[in-house]
Amino acid sequence: MIAVHRLRGEPMFLNADLVESIEATPDTVLTLVDGRRIVLADSPEEVADRIIEFRASVLVSAAELRGASTPVANLHQ
């Protein structure tokens, strides 16, 4: 889950795995895999960075659970 903000500033948490596309029109519009669209105050770059950070944290956590000393070293197994 990532934190984003609706146009009026209300925070919401979004399942990053459901994001299909991000557009700037000029507002940021997320299209989800089920076709729903969400308009956000956050820039497309901010949303993309949060998704990347979230996915990286999942990989690091998985590596730590396997006991890897460096997460990247064991990703190719």
GIHU-V885394 format. One record per backbone hydrogen bond with DSSP energy under -0.5 kcal/mol. CO is the residue of the C=O (numbers start at 0). NH is the residue of the N-H. Records with the same first field share a line. If there is no record, write none. Layout:
BEGIN
CO=NH  NH
END
This chain:
BEGIN
1=13
3=11
4=40  41
5=8
9=5
11=3
13=1  15
14=17
15=18
17=32
20=30
22=24  28
26=24  28
27=29  39
28=22
29=31  37
30=19  20
31=34
35=31
37=29
38=6
39=27
42=46
43=47
44=48
45=49
46=50
47=51
48=52
49=53
50=54
51=55
52=56
53=57
54=58
55=59
56=60
57=61
58=62
59=63
60=64
61=65
62=66  67
63=66
69=72  73
70=73
71=74
73=76
END
